[in-house]
């Protein structure tokens, strides 16, 4: 078989499978954007450690390293590019209706004006495009960097696409605990985050402590969602 299947890429493959499952759930039937968020956060968890796992293997060939870069970006495009956009599209069709927790239910929204659908869909599509451009650009620059530098990079140019695994679940939590439809806020953040993907802002690469803090934040968000959707719902 072509490709590589050793443990250094397992987390990346799992992340891709999670992202794909989330996309399918968001676009299937009535759509479940809120369930899709769990898959987005799980993909973010896998991505937080896949690089560290890959670097534990000291005898990786150049082909294995380059394959790792390419497959990681392709998985990121699915998980942190396409999936957040699909969650937004699903939010155009489905919302939460409740008087107070735990009395809530999924609700199919009334059809929106065509112009609104076109604008929001365009934002979602452009968000995916910016993620694609960033990841392709990063791949080129990373290969050039590795030819002249040793070790991992210290600074990212532009906002990493994996940041979506924390940003968009936060909006969902606000959506749940406020009796307000935050769909337009979600799409506003799609536009802002997409712009930051291809901006020239410099973001310090998180260290192990920073990664653990982000994982803890994601775990708290996941627990909140589980409590709301599993234990509080009648």
C-alpha positions in Angstrom: 0.0 0.0 0.0 1.1 3.6 -0.6 1.5 6.0 2.2 2.8 5.7 5.8 1.0 4.0 8.6 3.3 4.0 11.6 2.3 5.5 14.9 3.7 9.0 13.9 0.6 9.6 11.7 -2.1 7.8 13.7 -3.3 11.0 15.5 -3.5 12.8 12.2 -5.6 10.1 10.7 -7.9 10.0 13.7 -8.3 13.7 13.6 -9.3 13.5 9.9 -11.8 10.8 10.6 -13.3 12.9 13.4 -13.6 16.0 11.2 -15.2 14.0 8.4 -17.7 12.5 10.9 -18.6 15.9 12.2 -19.2 17.2 8.6 -21.5 14.4 7.8 -23.5 14.9 11.0 -23.8 18.6 10.4 -25.1 18.1 6.9 -27.3 15.0 7.4 -31.0 15.3 7.9 -32.0 18.1 10.2 -28.3 18.8 10.9 -26.6 18.8 14.3 -24.1 21.7 14.4 -23.9 21.3 18.2 -22.8 17.6 17.9 -20.4 18.6 15.2 -18.6 20.8 17.8 -17.6 17.7 19.7 -15.8 16.4 16.7 -14.2 19.8 16.1 -12.8 19.8 19.6 -11.7 16.2 19.4 -9.8 17.0 16.2 -8.2 19.9 18.0 -7.1 17.6 20.8 -5.5 15.2 18.3 -3.7 18.0 16.5 -2.3 19.4 19.7 -0.1 16.3 20.1 0.4 14.8 16.7 3.6 16.8 16.0 5.1 15.9 19.4 4.3 12.2 18.8 5.8 12.3 15.3 9.1 13.9 16.6 9.5 11.0 19.1 10.7 8.8 16.2 14.3 9.8 15.6 14.9 7.8 12.5 12.2 9.3 10.2 13.3 9.6 6.6 12.9 12.8 4.6 10.0 11.3 2.8 8.2 10.5 6.1 8.8 14.1 7.3 7.4 15.6 4.1 4.5 13.2 4.1 3.8 14.2 7.7 3.7 17.9 6.8 1.4 17.3 3.8 -1.0 14.9 5.5 -1.3 17.2 8.6 -2.3 20.1 6.4 -4.8 18.1 4.5 -6.4 16.9 7.7 -6.4 20.4 9.1 -8.2 21.7 6.0 -11.0 19.1 6.6 -11.2 19.5 10.4 -10.6 23.2 10.9 -11.5 24.6 7.5 -14.5 22.6 6.1 -16.0 21.4 9.4 -16.4 24.9 11.0 -18.0 26.1 7.7 -20.4 23.2 7.7 -21.3 23.9 11.3 -22.2 27.4 10.3 -24.3 26.1 7.4 -26.1 23.7 9.8 -26.8 26.6 12.2 -28.7 28.3 9.3 -31.2 25.5 9.5 -31.2 24.5 13.1 -31.3 26.3 16.4 -32.1 25.7 20.1 -35.5 26.6 21.5 -36.0 26.7 25.3 -37.5 28.7 28.0 -34.8 27.9 30.6 -32.4 25.0 31.0 -33.0 22.1 30.8 -36.1 22.7 28.8 -34.7 23.0 25.3 -35.1 21.2 22.0 -33.6 21.3 18.5 -35.7 23.5 16.2 -35.7 23.8 12.5 -35.6 27.4 11.5 -37.8 29.1 9.0 -36.3 29.5 5.6 -34.2 32.7 5.4 -34.3 35.2 2.6 -32.2 34.2 -0.4 -29.9 37.2 -0.1 -29.0 36.2 3.5 -28.4 32.6 2.5 -26.1 33.7 -0.3 -24.1 36.1 1.9 -23.6 33.6 4.8 -22.8 30.8 2.4 -20.2 33.0 0.7 -18.6 33.8 4.0 -18.4 30.1 4.8 -16.9 29.3 1.4 -14.3 32.1 1.7 -13.4 30.9 5.2 -12.5 27.5 3.7 -10.5 29.2 1.0 -8.5 31.2 3.5 -7.8 28.1 5.5 -6.6 26.4 2.2 -4.4 29.3 1.3 -2.8 29.4 4.7 -2.1 25.7 4.9 -0.6 25.6 1.4 1.5 28.7 2.1 2.6 27.1 5.4 3.7 23.9 3.7 5.9 25.8 1.2 7.5 28.0 3.9 8.0 25.0 6.3 9.9 23.0 3.7 12.1 26.0 3.0 12.6 26.6 6.7 13.7 23.1 7.4 16.3 23.3 4.7 18.0 26.2 6.6 17.0 25.7 10.2 16.9 22.9 12.7 14.0 22.2 15.2 10.5 23.5 15.3 9.5 27.0 14.4 9.1 29.6 17.2 6.6 31.9 15.7 3.6 31.5 13.3 2.7 34.2 10.7 -1.1 34.4 10.7 -3.5 32.7 13.0 -3.1 28.9 13.0 -6.2 27.1 11.7 -6.3 24.9 14.7 -7.4 27.9 16.8 -10.9 27.3 15.4 -11.2 24.3 17.8 -11.5 26.7 20.7 -13.0 29.8 19.1 -16.2 28.4 17.6 -17.2 26.1 20.6 -17.0 29.2 22.8 -19.7 30.8 20.6 -21.8 27.7 20.8 -21.7 27.8 24.6 -22.8 31.4 24.5 -25.6 30.3 22.2 -26.8 27.7 24.6 -26.8 29.9 27.7 -28.3 33.0 26.2 -31.8 33.1 24.7 -30.5 34.7 21.6 -29.8 33.3 18.1 -26.0 33.8 17.7 -25.9 32.5 14.2 -24.9 35.9 12.7 -22.2 36.2 15.4 -20.8 32.8 14.4 -20.6 33.9 10.7 -19.0 37.2 11.8 -16.3 35.2 13.5 -15.9 33.0 10.5 -15.1 36.1 8.5 -12.7 37.5 11.2 -10.9 34.2 11.8 -10.6 33.6 8.1 -9.0 37.0 7.6 -6.6 36.3 10.4 -5.6 33.0 8.8 -4.0 34.9 5.9 -2.9 38.1 7.8 0.7 38.8 8.7 0.2 38.9 12.5 2.8 37.0 14.4 1.6 34.4 16.9 4.0 32.8 19.3 4.0 29.0 18.9 2.5 27.6 22.1 4.8 25.7 24.4 3.8 22.5 26.2 2.3 24.5 29.1 0.3 26.6 26.7 -1.0 23.5 24.9 -2.0 21.9 28.2 -3.9 25.1 29.1 -5.7 25.1 25.8 -6.5 21.4 26.2 -7.9 22.2 29.7 -10.1 24.9 28.3 -11.3 22.6 25.5 -12.1 19.9 28.1 -14.1 22.4 30.2 -16.1 23.4 27.1 -16.7 19.7 26.2 -17.9 19.0 29.8 -20.3 21.9 29.6 -21.7 20.7 26.3 -22.0 17.1 27.6 -23.8 18.3 30.8 -26.2 20.4 28.8 -27.0 17.9 26.0 -26.9 14.6 27.9 -27.7 15.2 31.6 -29.9 18.3 31.5 -32.0 17.5 28.5 -35.3 15.8 29.2 
